[in-house]
């Protein structure tokens, strides 16, 4: 399997970068796209090729009944993913493992980590922790990130120029589309998903081929059909939370990231915010629509309110819906999490007005879901609360 690179998106990113009016931003983006990205992709390509030679057991590793956690961003996907990761039978990508898709690269990182612990007094680890604080500090209160924390599988496409990560660098939401993968031509879609499956195989080889791959990706709400096509035995967990809370929270996170770039024109940020708002409605509606076309695909629905107040009972129902037997050890883990959840207090508040959102329009466009989850009862508070969970 050769490394996947989306040349069409790369060319478009280069054109958009060349249009940047800010000279410093333009030079920085072009350096990244014309120098750094090709070098990284070439290195990944070489390592990806060597995997099949150096690790022959990889050819016999199979991906069996993976579980995909999806839902609108800020709907509790991170919390659900973290709780499920408490079951040792699952395998998930850590942040650094997504940036290094090759099995050879991951093995080398683990070797360096071992040497650092036993010979260098954890000096490399301390420097990386300092880097994490600088890199992720400004948004840690919204979404906790770290090199060894499980993250969204979409980052596996970062060096391939096929990841939504690029929206944080170039907020051209009207011209770049990383959501509607199911609408792409069949050949393009299958090539993209084939690469992802190869990356999952490598991770299972590393963590244990008997494990179940566990993925969390809010942006993958637009590729449910593609995932089922690539993984016919896939299982889904879909999160739902009041959109009066999730949509402004997501827009806040994106706007913070864009403004940290320091060179984005306000009008472009406003336009990208508008496009992202429209895309939010599809994120809520499309997964259910796609899964209805595949009634035999196991699916569990999670109400965010139940996840935060009754995590144990909620996850137990997920296991029942997906046909997974719960072990005593994992049940004990959930009991401990339940006790901790009762001590949790919300910390952040975002309003609809901050982004010019109309609560009546949201209610109208997502009417079936409002009725299904009785979100109107939550509308009494004009300023919805926000928790650190994504």
DOMARTI-734927 format. One line per field, with one value per residue (C-alpha): residue in three letters; residue number from 1; y, z, x. Coordinates in pm, whole numbers, plus 50000, padded with zeros to 5 digits. Example, Ala and Ser with C-alpha at 12.3 -4.5 7.8 and 13.67 -1.06 7.14 Angstrom:
BEGIN
aa ALA / SER
i 1 / 2
v 49550 / 49894
w 50780 / 50714
u 51230 / 51367
***
This chain:
BEGIN
aa UNK / UNK / UNK / UNK / UNK / UNK / UNK / UNK / UNK / UNK / UNK / UNK / UNK / UNK / UNK / UNK / UNK / UNK / UNK / UNK / UNK / UNK / UNK / UNK / UNK / UNK / UNK / UNK / UNK / UNK / UNK / UNK / UNK / UNK / UNK / UNK / UNK / UNK / UNK / UNK / UNK / UNK / UNK / UNK / UNK / UNK / UNK / UNK / UNK / UNK / UNK / UNK / UNK / UNK / UNK / UNK / UNK / UNK / UNK / UNK / UNK / UNK / UNK / UNK / UNK / UNK / UNK / UNK / UNK / UNK / UNK / UNK / UNK / UNK / UNK / UNK / UNK / UNK / UNK / UNK / UNK / UNK / UNK / UNK / UNK / UNK / UNK / UNK / UNK / UNK / UNK / UNK / UNK / UNK / UNK / UNK / UNK / UNK / UNK / UNK / UNK / UNK / UNK / UNK / UNK / UNK / UNK / UNK / UNK / UNK / UNK / UNK / UNK / UNK / UNK / UNK / UNK / UNK / UNK / UNK / UNK / UNK / UNK / UNK / UNK / UNK / UNK / UNK / UNK / UNK / UNK / UNK / UNK / UNK / UNK / UNK / UNK / UNK / UNK / UNK / UNK / UNK / UNK / UNK / UNK / UNK / UNK / UNK / UNK / UNK / UNK / UNK / UNK / UNK / UNK / UNK / UNK / UNK / UNK / UNK / UNK / UNK / UNK / UNK / UNK / UNK / UNK / UNK / UNK / UNK / UNK / UNK / UNK / UNK / UNK / UNK / UNK / UNK / UNK / UNK / UNK / UNK / UNK / UNK / UNK / UNK / UNK / UNK / UNK / UNK / UNK / UNK / UNK / UNK / UNK / UNK / UNK / UNK / UNK / UNK / UNK / UNK / UNK / UNK / UNK / UNK / UNK / UNK / UNK / UNK / UNK / UNK / UNK / UNK / UNK / UNK / UNK / UNK / UNK / UNK / UNK / UNK / UNK / UNK / UNK / UNK / UNK / UNK / UNK / UNK / UNK / UNK / UNK / UNK / UNK / UNK / UNK / UNK / UNK / UNK / UNK / UNK / UNK / UNK / UNK / UNK / UNK / UNK / UNK / UNK / UNK / UNK / UNK / UNK / UNK / UNK / UNK / UNK / UNK / UNK / UNK / UNK / UNK / UNK / UNK / UNK / UNK / UNK / UNK / UNK / UNK / UNK / UNK / UNK / UNK / UNK / UNK / UNK / UNK / UNK / UNK / UNK / UNK / UNK / UNK / UNK / UNK / UNK / UNK / UNK / UNK / UNK / UNK / UNK / UNK / UNK / UNK / UNK / UNK / UNK / UNK / UNK / UNK / UNK / UNK / UNK / UNK / UNK / UNK / UNK / UNK / UNK / UNK / UNK / UNK / UNK / UNK / UNK / UNK / UNK / UNK / UNK / UNK / UNK / UNK / UNK / UNK / UNK / UNK / UNK / UNK / UNK / UNK / UNK / UNK / UNK / UNK / UNK / UNK / UNK / UNK / UNK / UNK / UNK / UNK / UNK / UNK / UNK / UNK / UNK / UNK / UNK / UNK / UNK / UNK / UNK / UNK / UNK / UNK / UNK / UNK / UNK / UNK / UNK / UNK / UNK / UNK / UNK / UNK / UNK / UNK / UNK / UNK / UNK / UNK / UNK / UNK / UNK / UNK / UNK / UNK / UNK / UNK / UNK / UNK / UNK / UNK / UNK / UNK / UNK
i 1 / 2 / 3 / 4 / 5 / 6 / 7 / 8 / 9 / 10 / 11 / 12 / 13 / 14 / 15 / 16 / 17 / 18 / 19 / 20 / 21 / 22 / 23 / 24 / 25 / 26 / 27 / 28 / 29 / 30 / 31 / 32 / 33 / 34 / 35 / 36 / 37 / 38 / 39 / 40 / 41 / 42 / 43 / 44 / 45 / 46 / 47 / 48 / 49 / 50 / 51 / 52 / 53 / 54 / 55 / 56 / 57 / 58 / 59 / 60 / 61 / 62 / 63 / 64 / 65 / 66 / 67 / 68 / 69 / 70 / 71 / 72 / 73 / 74 / 75 / 76 / 77 / 78 / 79 / 80 / 81 / 82 / 83 / 84 / 85 / 86 / 87 / 88 / 89 / 90 / 91 / 92 / 93 / 94 / 95 / 96 / 97 / 98 / 99 / 100 / 101 / 102 / 103 / 104 / 105 / 106 / 107 / 108 / 109 / 110 / 111 / 112 / 113 / 114 / 115 / 116 / 117 / 118 / 119 / 120 / 121 / 122 / 123 / 124 / 125 / 126 / 127 / 128 / 129 / 130 / 131 / 132 / 133 / 134 / 135 / 136 / 137 / 138 / 139 / 140 / 141 / 142 / 143 / 144 / 145 / 146 / 147 / 148 / 149 / 150 / 151 / 152 / 153 / 154 / 155 / 156 / 157 / 158 / 159 / 160 / 161 / 162 / 163 / 164 / 165 / 166 / 167 / 168 / 169 / 170 / 171 / 172 / 173 / 174 / 175 / 176 / 177 / 178 / 179 / 180 / 181 / 182 / 183 / 184 / 185 / 186 / 187 / 188 / 189 / 190 / 191 / 192 / 193 / 194 / 195 / 196 / 197 / 198 / 199 / 200 / 201 / 202 / 203 / 204 / 205 / 206 / 207 / 208 / 209 / 210 / 211 / 212 / 213 / 214 / 215 / 216 / 217 / 218 / 219 / 220 / 221 / 222 / 223 / 224 / 225 / 226 / 227 / 228 / 229 / 230 / 231 / 232 / 233 / 234 / 235 / 236 / 237 / 238 / 239 / 240 / 241 / 242 / 243 / 244 / 245 / 246 / 247 / 248 / 249 / 250 / 251 / 252 / 253 / 254 / 255 / 256 / 257 / 258 / 259 / 260 / 261 / 262 / 263 / 264 / 265 / 266 / 267 / 268 / 269 / 270 / 271 / 272 / 273 / 274 / 275 / 276 / 277 / 278 / 279 / 280 / 281 / 282 / 283 / 284 / 285 / 286 / 287 / 288 / 289 / 290 / 291 / 292 / 293 / 294 / 295 / 296 / 297 / 298 / 299 / 300 / 301 / 302 / 303 / 304 / 305 / 306 / 307 / 308 / 309 / 310 / 311 / 312 / 313 / 314 / 315 / 316 / 317 / 318 / 319 / 320 / 321 / 322 / 323 / 324 / 325 / 326 / 327 / 328 / 329 / 330 / 331 / 332 / 333 / 334 / 335 / 336 / 337 / 338 / 339 / 340 / 341 / 342 / 343 / 344 / 345 / 346 / 347 / 348 / 349 / 350 / 351 / 352 / 353 / 354 / 355 / 356 / 357 / 358 / 359 / 360 / 361 / 362 / 363 / 364 / 365 / 366 / 367 / 368 / 369 / 370 / 371 / 372 / 373 / 374 / 375 / 376 / 377 / 378 / 379 / 380 / 381 / 382 / 383 / 384 / 385 / 386 / 387 / 388 / 389 / 390
v 50000 / 50334 / 50652 / 50856 / 51219 / 51441 / 51637 / 51812 / 51962 / 52041 / 52243 / 52427 / 52503 / 52642 / 52867 / 52993 / 53058 / 53253 / 53479 / 53581 / 53959 / 53954 / 53904 / 53729 / 53494 / 53422 / 53338 / 53122 / 52924 / 52875 / 52756 / 52508 / 52382 / 52386 / 52269 / 52118 / 51922 / 51755 / 51659 / 51508 / 51324 / 51183 / 51064 / 50906 / 50739 / 50575 / 50456 / 50336 / 50125 / 49979 / 49867 / 49573 / 49459 / 49507 / 49380 / 49084 / 49007 / 49325 / 49143 / 48909 / 49181 / 49235 / 49512 / 49352 / 49533 / 49880 / 50132 / 50489 / 50763 / 51053 / 51354 / 51730 / 51876 / 51962 / 51707 / 51479 / 51272 / 51324 / 51222 / 50912 / 50822 / 50861 / 50643 / 50372 / 50386 / 50270 / 49925 / 49767 / 49570 / 49887 / 50035 / 50406 / 50647 / 50885 / 51233 / 51167 / 50836 / 51020 / 51248 / 50943 / 50700 / 50445 / 50148 / 50197 / 50556 / 50454 / 50179 / 50426 / 50674 / 50404 / 50307 / 50667 / 50698 / 50384 / 50516 / 50852 / 50688 / 50454 / 50650 / 51022 / 51096 / 51183 / 51499 / 51453 / 51397 / 51719 / 51922 / 51777 / 51864 / 52224 / 52227 / 52095 / 52386 / 52638 / 52460 / 52369 / 52610 / 52875 / 52620 / 52365 / 52501 / 52426 / 52099 / 51917 / 51800 / 51634 / 51416 / 51101 / 51173 / 50987 / 51220 / 51234 / 50991 / 51265 / 51389 / 51083 / 51279 / 51596 / 51544 / 51417 / 51756 / 51572 / 51662 / 51926 / 52048 / 52272 / 52480 / 52616 / 52737 / 52859 / 52936 / 52914 / 52715 / 52807 / 52666 / 52376 / 52082 / 51806 / 51701 / 51566 / 51263 / 51047 / 51277 / 51239 / 51016 / 50649 / 50600 / 50902 / 50806 / 50444 / 50540 / 50772 / 50513 / 50236 / 50439 / 50496 / 50123 / 50057 / 50302 / 50129 / 49792 / 49930 / 50061 / 49724 / 49549 / 49781 / 49759 / 49401 / 49250 / 49107 / 49454 / 49659 / 49986 / 50282 / 50607 / 50950 / 51207 / 51475 / 51577 / 51220 / 51262 / 51328 / 50996 / 50735 / 50562 / 50560 / 50404 / 50130 / 50064 / 50031 / 49845 / 49638 / 49522 / 49875 / 49986 / 50344 / 50553 / 50881 / 51166 / 51426 / 51743 / 52058 / 52262 / 52584 / 52467 / 52285 / 52526 / 52841 / 52633 / 52498 / 52843 / 52978 / 52711 / 52775 / 53152 / 53131 / 52917 / 53144 / 53459 / 53303 / 53291 / 53670 / 53730 / 53629 / 53894 / 53952 / 53919 / 53579 / 53457 / 53580 / 53397 / 53077 / 53107 / 53132 / 52828 / 52630 / 52717 / 52576 / 52269 / 52213 / 52133 / 51863 / 51724 / 51674 / 51529 / 51329 / 51041 / 50929 / 50962 / 50751 / 50486 / 50443 / 50318 / 50047 / 49907 / 49608 / 49824 / 49828 / 50178 / 50327 / 50672 / 50878 / 51175 / 51404 / 51483 / 51115 / 51067 / 51337 / 51244 / 50864 / 50759 / 50398 / 50326 / 50513 / 50314 / 49989 / 50062 / 50138 / 49799 / 49628 / 49808 / 49722 / 49363 / 49395 / 49204 / 49418 / 49282 / 49315 / 49525 / 49775 / 49787 / 49884 / 50156 / 50301 / 50299 / 50510 / 50746 / 50780 / 50889 / 51145 / 51277 / 51373 / 51609 / 51782 / 52144 / 52336 / 52616 / 52795 / 52978 / 53075 / 53251 / 53229 / 53606 / 53609 / 53465 / 53613 / 53280 / 53269 / 53022 / 53005 / 52907 / 52636 / 52508 / 52501 / 52329 / 52064 / 52026 / 51641 / 51619 / 51880 / 51668 / 51341 / 51469 / 51725 / 52004 / 52270 / 52202 / 52320 / 52648 / 52820 / 52932 / 53208 / 53146 / 52775 / 52620 / 52461 / 52187 / 52103 / 51785 / 51794
w 50000 / 49896 / 50095 / 50012 / 49905 / 49786 / 49505 / 49410 / 49757 / 49775 / 49452 / 49581 / 49912 / 49724 / 49514 / 49824 / 50003 / 49704 / 49727 / 50085 / 50105 / 50411 / 50280 / 50597 / 50600 / 50230 / 50264 / 50570 / 50409 / 50081 / 50267 / 50455 / 50143 / 49894 / 50120 / 50454 / 50332 / 50034 / 50254 / 50520 / 50262 / 50097 / 50431 / 50522 / 50180 / 50229 / 50582 / 50475 / 50202 / 50441 / 50684 / 50464 / 50438 / 50798 / 50960 / 50756 / 51025 / 50916 / 50610 / 50835 / 51058 / 51008 / 51117 / 51280 / 51371 / 51441 / 51642 / 51515 / 51755 / 51561 / 51628 / 51608 / 51760 / 52129 / 52163 / 52400 / 52147 / 52338 / 52667 / 52514 / 52345 / 52670 / 52859 / 52592 / 52590 / 52952 / 52811 / 52734 / 52449 / 52240 / 52039 / 51954 / 51793 / 52017 / 51884 / 51794 / 51630 / 51393 / 51285 / 51218 / 51021 / 50948 / 51178 / 51149 / 51273 / 51573 / 51666 / 51652 / 51873 / 52131 / 52122 / 52179 / 52466 / 52627 / 52595 / 52736 / 53044 / 53113 / 52996 / 52965 / 53279 / 53083 / 52938 / 52601 / 52774 / 52975 / 52662 / 52484 / 52778 / 52761 / 52386 / 52454 / 52688 / 52424 / 52139 / 52302 / 52596 / 52439 / 52372 / 52651 / 52849 / 52550 / 52425 / 52605 / 52373 / 52417 / 52225 / 52414 / 52440 / 52200 / 51923 / 51609 / 51337 / 51077 / 51170 / 50993 / 50671 / 50784 / 50579 / 50292 / 50272 / 50319 / 50682 / 50817 / 51010 / 50714 / 50795 / 51097 / 50863 / 50576 / 50676 / 50328 / 50427 / 50104 / 49886 / 50090 / 50177 / 50407 / 50513 / 50213 / 50149 / 50067 / 49772 / 49613 / 49307 / 49402 / 49300 / 49498 / 49803 / 49804 / 49762 / 50059 / 50280 / 50171 / 50306 / 50635 / 50669 / 50616 / 50896 / 51128 / 51049 / 51150 / 51478 / 51557 / 51478 / 51730 / 52006 / 51951 / 51654 / 51879 / 51982 / 51840 / 51669 / 51834 / 51642 / 51736 / 51463 / 51463 / 51106 / 50988 / 51012 / 50639 / 50552 / 50714 / 50380 / 50302 / 50638 / 50591 / 50243 / 50378 / 50695 / 50625 / 50989 / 51130 / 51436 / 51517 / 51828 / 51752 / 52004 / 52028 / 52233 / 52228 / 51925 / 52122 / 52313 / 52053 / 51758 / 51940 / 52127 / 51800 / 51642 / 51947 / 51919 / 51547 / 51585 / 51861 / 51637 / 51335 / 51533 / 51685 / 51330 / 51355 / 50983 / 50890 / 50742 / 50958 / 50659 / 50571 / 50927 / 50921 / 50595 / 50721 / 51039 / 50834 / 50623 / 50935 / 51084 / 50777 / 50787 / 51148 / 51040 / 50804 / 51080 / 51293 / 51023 / 50784 / 51009 / 51089 / 50724 / 50609 / 50879 / 50787 / 50450 / 50635 / 50895 / 50971 / 51082 / 51466 / 51603 / 51951 / 52022 / 52316 / 52469 / 52606 / 52919 / 53010 / 52933 / 53181 / 53457 / 53418 / 53232 / 53354 / 53250 / 52921 / 52822 / 52931 / 52685 / 52414 / 52470 / 52454 / 52131 / 51970 / 52090 / 52306 / 52633 / 52925 / 53144 / 53526 / 53512 / 53273 / 53477 / 53781 / 53574 / 53480 / 53843 / 53935 / 53645 / 53761 / 54106 / 53952 / 53714 / 54008 / 54131 / 53794 / 53751 / 53428 / 53367 / 53040 / 52883 / 52520 / 52376 / 52044 / 52011 / 52011 / 51657 / 51540 / 51562 / 51547 / 51793 / 51589 / 51273 / 51460 / 51606 / 51264 / 51075 / 51341 / 51442 / 51433 / 51667 / 51904 / 51933 / 51968 / 52246 / 52402 / 52375 / 52406 / 52779 / 52786 / 52614 / 52933 / 52997 / 52743 / 52797 / 52765 / 52974 / 52826 / 52966 / 52874 / 52697 / 52317
u 50000 / 50144 / 50098 / 49790 / 49824 / 49539 / 49702 / 49376 / 49337 / 49708 / 49695 / 49389 / 49562 / 49862 / 49636 / 49455 / 49783 / 49913 / 49606 / 49681 / 49707 / 49932 / 50291 / 50412 / 50114 / 50156 / 50525 / 50463 / 50183 / 50368 / 50677 / 50462 / 50283 / 50571 / 50850 / 50741 / 50438 / 50614 / 50910 / 50685 / 50475 / 50788 / 50924 / 50588 / 50572 / 50912 / 50830 / 50486 / 50645 / 50904 / 50632 / 50534 / 50896 / 51009 / 50690 / 50559 / 50301 / 50123 / 49989 / 49791 / 49643 / 49269 / 49034 / 48730 / 48405 / 48553 / 48351 / 48309 / 48200 / 48050 / 47829 / 47841 / 48157 / 48116 / 47835 / 48028 / 48222 / 48548 / 48389 / 48229 / 48558 / 48750 / 48505 / 48518 / 48899 / 48878 / 48802 / 49140 / 48989 / 48978 / 49264 / 49280 / 49524 / 49712 / 49784 / 50148 / 50055 / 49823 / 50106 / 50327 / 50108 / 50381 / 50434 / 50809 / 50776 / 50566 / 50811 / 51102 / 50916 / 50851 / 51219 / 51327 / 51076 / 51220 / 51574 / 51466 / 51314 / 51605 / 51912 / 51836 / 51635 / 51320 / 51478 / 51308 / 50975 / 51013 / 51091 / 50790 / 50567 / 50690 / 50616 / 50265 / 50194 / 50300 / 50119 / 49789 / 49772 / 49541 / 49263 / 49317 / 49021 / 48796 / 48942 / 49223 / 49501 / 49838 / 50082 / 49982 / 49608 / 49374 / 49260 / 49048 / 49148 / 49105 / 49452 / 49593 / 49531 / 49712 / 50030 / 49813 / 49634 / 49303 / 49234 / 48998 / 49303 / 49377 / 49070 / 49259 / 49535 / 49319 / 48960 / 48811 / 48505 / 48331 / 48611 / 48749 / 48529 / 48649 / 48299 / 48107 / 48327 / 48024 / 47952 / 48295 / 48351 / 48366 / 48731 / 48849 / 48645 / 48765 / 49129 / 49102 / 48932 / 49169 / 49459 / 49278 / 49213 / 49585 / 49665 / 49420 / 49580 / 49918 / 49779 / 49620 / 49948 / 50113 / 49849 / 49732 / 49553 / 49282 / 49169 / 48880 / 48963 / 48787 / 48756 / 48619 / 48559 / 48287 / 48376 / 48322 / 47947 / 47968 / 48135 / 47910 / 47847 / 48220 / 48302 / 48044 / 48179 / 48536 / 48434 / 48117 / 48108 / 48143 / 47948 / 47848 / 47792 / 47613 / 47611 / 47333 / 47339 / 47126 / 47248 / 47198 / 47507 / 47716 / 47703 / 47824 / 48083 / 48227 / 48229 / 48409 / 48677 / 48727 / 48733 / 48993 / 49212 / 49172 / 49245 / 49555 / 49694 / 49713 / 49670 / 49318 / 49091 / 48780 / 48546 / 48689 / 48646 / 48286 / 48216 / 48375 / 48171 / 47853 / 47942 / 48031 / 47692 / 47514 / 47733 / 47631 / 47276 / 47402 / 47621 / 47312 / 47088 / 47305 / 47427 / 47073 / 46976 / 47273 / 47229 / 46862 / 46983 / 47178 / 46936 / 47159 / 47454 / 47471 / 47420 / 47391 / 47245 / 47373 / 47195 / 47466 / 47264 / 47248 / 47617 / 47718 / 47473 / 47458 / 47775 / 47768 / 47410 / 47462 / 47770 / 47605 / 47325 / 47582 / 47742 / 47404 / 47312 / 47646 / 47648 / 47961 / 47988 / 48107 / 48388 / 48385 / 48702 / 48547 / 48226 / 48434 / 48603 / 48263 / 48152 / 48455 / 48382 / 48022 / 48136 / 48371 / 48104 / 47882 / 48154 / 48191 / 48084 / 48047 / 48296 / 48224 / 47932 / 47881 / 47579 / 47400 / 47413 / 47793 / 47786 / 47457 / 47277 / 46898 / 46748 / 46425 / 46612 / 46802 / 46475 / 46309 / 46591 / 46641 / 46276 / 46267 / 46563 / 46420 / 46108 / 46302 / 46531 / 46294 / 46549 / 46280 / 46284 / 46645 / 46566 / 46458 / 46815 / 46909 / 47281 / 47354 / 47626 / 47934 / 48152 / 48510 / 48397 / 48397
***
